[in-house]
Amino acid sequence: MEIIPAIDLRGGKCVRLRQGDYNRETVFGEDPVKMALRWERGGAPRLHLVDLDGAKVGTPANLEAVRAIARAVRIPCQIGGGVRDTETVRLYLEEERLVDRVIVGTQALKAPEWFHDVATRFAGRILLGLDARNSMVATAGWLEVSETSAFDLARRSAHLPLAGIVYTNIANDGMLSGIDRGTLDDLRRLCSLGPPVIASGGVTTLEDVSELARIGREHPRLQGAIVGRALYEGALSLPEALRAAAG
């Protein structure tokens, strides 16, 4: 199972939010490239980039920082936040080749036909971003909550040639609270659908990583875990997390 450090970008800085709340921000670095190189040197197999400003406005807003990170590291990156049209997908994947996978969340719910087309056109390179608040899909940088359950959206999309599903329980994200049993059950359920699954939100301790690794051995489609605040605040070290993920 991959351990994937998160780099959340806001105003060109490396930050973390609590439960997706833009008013509860902690700045962890003025230089995202320095942070990216730190995680690469620590053994990260890939990086998870999030354009927080882009998620709010619906278009890439931290492109220069993304470019700088992509040029500096040798490991692959995936990005989400503000991906609402084909042009943005093409920019990231083809025109500038900044990342190898793009995460689509809001438009998967609001424009399902478009999502079907883009997932088919860029087969194996689109991740479905499932961000859930009380099991319901949240969109637009988590500022809006829909009436669609996360599992229902995943089930509707499972037939597509996705790179995988990134599942985030917003209640746990950035809280250093660990992964609750309900989220673990959700991950098991998502693994039954077919596409690979990546856990996100609340990964705090080695016990969390070990529990995910155990689930991954039972359900091989659970292939990764995104880790953010726990790494930045030292609650979890990347080398230890990598060893725990390897069993």
HELIX and SHEET records of a PDB file:
HELIX    1   1 PRO A   32  ARG A   41  1                                  10    
HELIX    2   2 LEU A   52  VAL A   57  1                                   6    
HELIX    3   3 LEU A   63  ALA A   72  1                                  10    
HELIX    4   4 THR A   86  ARG A   90  1                                   5    
HELIX    5   5 LEU A   91  GLU A   95  3                                   5    
HELIX    6   6 THR A  106  LYS A  110  1                                   5    
HELIX    7   7 PRO A  112  ARG A  121  1                                  10    
HELIX    8   8 ALA A  150  SER A  157  1                                   8    
HELIX    9   9 ILE A  170  ASN A  172  5                                   3    
HELIX   10  10 ARG A  181  CYS A  191  1                                  11    
HELIX   11  11 LEU A  206  GLU A  218  1                                  13    
HELIX   12  12 ARG A  229  TYR A  232  1                                   4    
HELIX   13  13 LEU A  238  ALA A  245  1                                   8    
SHEET    1   A 9 ASP A  21  GLY A  29  0                                        
SHEET    2   A 9 LYS A  13  ARG A  18 -1                                        
SHEET    3   A 9 GLU A   2  ARG A  10 -1                                        
SHEET    4   A 9 LEU A  47  ASP A  51  1                                        
SHEET    5   A 9 CYS A  77  GLY A  80  1                                        
SHEET    6   A 9 ARG A 101  VAL A 104  1                                        
SHEET    7   A 9 ILE A 126  ARG A 133  1                                        
SHEET    8   A 9 MET A 136  THR A 139 -1                                        
SHEET    9   A 9 GLU A 144  SER A 149 -1                                        
SHEET    1   B 6 ASP A  21  GLY A  29  0                                        
SHEET    2   B 6 LYS A  13  ARG A  18 -1                                        
SHEET    3   B 6 GLU A   2  ARG A  10 -1                                        
SHEET    4   B 6 LEU A 222  VAL A 227  1                                        
SHEET    5   B 6 VAL A 197  SER A 200  1                                        
SHEET    6   B 6 GLY A 164  ASN A 169  1                                        
END                                                                             
